[in-house]
Amino acid sequence: MKSPLFLAPLALLALSACGEANKPAAQPSDAAAMPDAKPGITVADGMLSLPVVKGRPGAAYFAVTNGSAAAVTLAAVTIDGAAKAEMHETKGGTMAPLGMIELKPGESVRFERGGKHVMVFDLAETVKAGGTAEMTLTFAGGDKVSVPLKVESMSGAMDMEGHGN
Ligand SMILES: [Cu+2]
């Protein structure tokens, strides 16, 4: 005669015993479970260059500096409003995907036109010149750093990343 429903009233009791039971979305443990912002990492000159032709990829540029005492590894880049972002490097007029990038203590890496860059695919209509888009750098181990990118339109002459599309 055991009913599986027997446990349900107990669970409700346990919840309301916590006191302010009216805020189910804000558990204190959620904040503790979030990845910490990577300490000592700074990002400067963040910029998102919109594609000249709608539907083609844009490119993001920034400089990241490891001000911590340990080497860090930049594993991935994501940008709000973009379906996908990839780290690339242009060399001799052609472009190749970049793997993870290690930064030793004190080291900076600059993503810039004609060099390392982040290719940004399928940008949403909401990403407009004059606005901002949030970029998140994810490091090996799961730490993240988010910064706003200044969104700018790219002049045709500067569309030189060599992707041939
Ligand atoms: Cu590229």
Residues whose N, C-alpha, C, O or C-beta is under 5 A from the ligand:
A	BS01	CU	H88 M95 M119
